[in-house]
Amino acid sequence: MASASRCLNRLALRSLPSLMAARQSISNPSPFTIPASFAISPLTSSSTIVASCTNSIVSPAVSASACTTKRMLSASSTADEKHEGNNVEHAMTMLAKADAVCFDVDSTVIDEEGIDVLADTLGKGPEVAAWTVKAMDGNIKFEDALAARLEIIKPSQSDIASCLEKHPLRLSPGVDTLISALHARGTHVYLVSGGFRLMIEPVAEILGVNKDRIYANTILFSESGEYVGFDANEPTSADRGKPKALEMIKAKFGYKTMIMVGDGATDAQAKPPADAFIGFGGVITRQAVKEKACWFVKDFNAMIDIVEGK
């Protein structure tokens, strides 16, 4: 019961206006246990949720996270911003037991668009940024936007190396904590991006993600290091490439529950095969993505709590 109160207190500090009502509910727990498949309704009290968590027989591997999910849904019932999405309970439940989580990189794992950063260093920022917005909002096929942007900047190997030296890509706040928590729980983490492998590998190294768990685009260079094109065989080089990449991952490793996290239209396309899509708006909010997300978040705090079972 003490852990439930701590969870409610923590959520209250994140703008829960009904802390006192939530505490009152906990102090009078219901003697009844709700089945694990219960549906949240306006009449469901937080005390009933806590009773479910303390009395139900659940798998030790997911019990703490599952109970956290139920408490969060109940305790924050009046905080609408915590519940943005088409099926928040489903997304939380899937995250609690996921054996694989796939992250977009640009404007999700990092707080900027890598290709825009590269374009800025080469003096082509505004032109490329306009194409990026079209691609992420889903207004143009991704492969067309990728080809157009690369033709504008035509980056050499030395251009990319110089860009990363002058402007190391910045992690979004909390993403390192979230990925560390996933690793500690034994969940496999993948970076699935329409960005460039050469720019993503240093980010993956910081986060402890193996290079063989990066699915991204490969820029092709001449022997002298000049840009000559990109590998069109990479699944993420074309529209609907992310669902294709996730299908490949799922088929190869047999994951039972897979989550996709990202900010763009191409990320939303990944459900299915992802069991849930969590939209991320911590860098930029895209309305089309928000409307398609099972759960839409603007920071990683609630996700961290679920993974850590707090």
Order of alpha helices (4+ residues) and beta strands (2+ residues): alpha-alpha-alpha-alpha-alpha-beta-alpha-alpha-alpha-alpha-alpha-beta-alpha-beta-beta-beta-alpha-beta-alpha-beta-alpha-beta-alpha
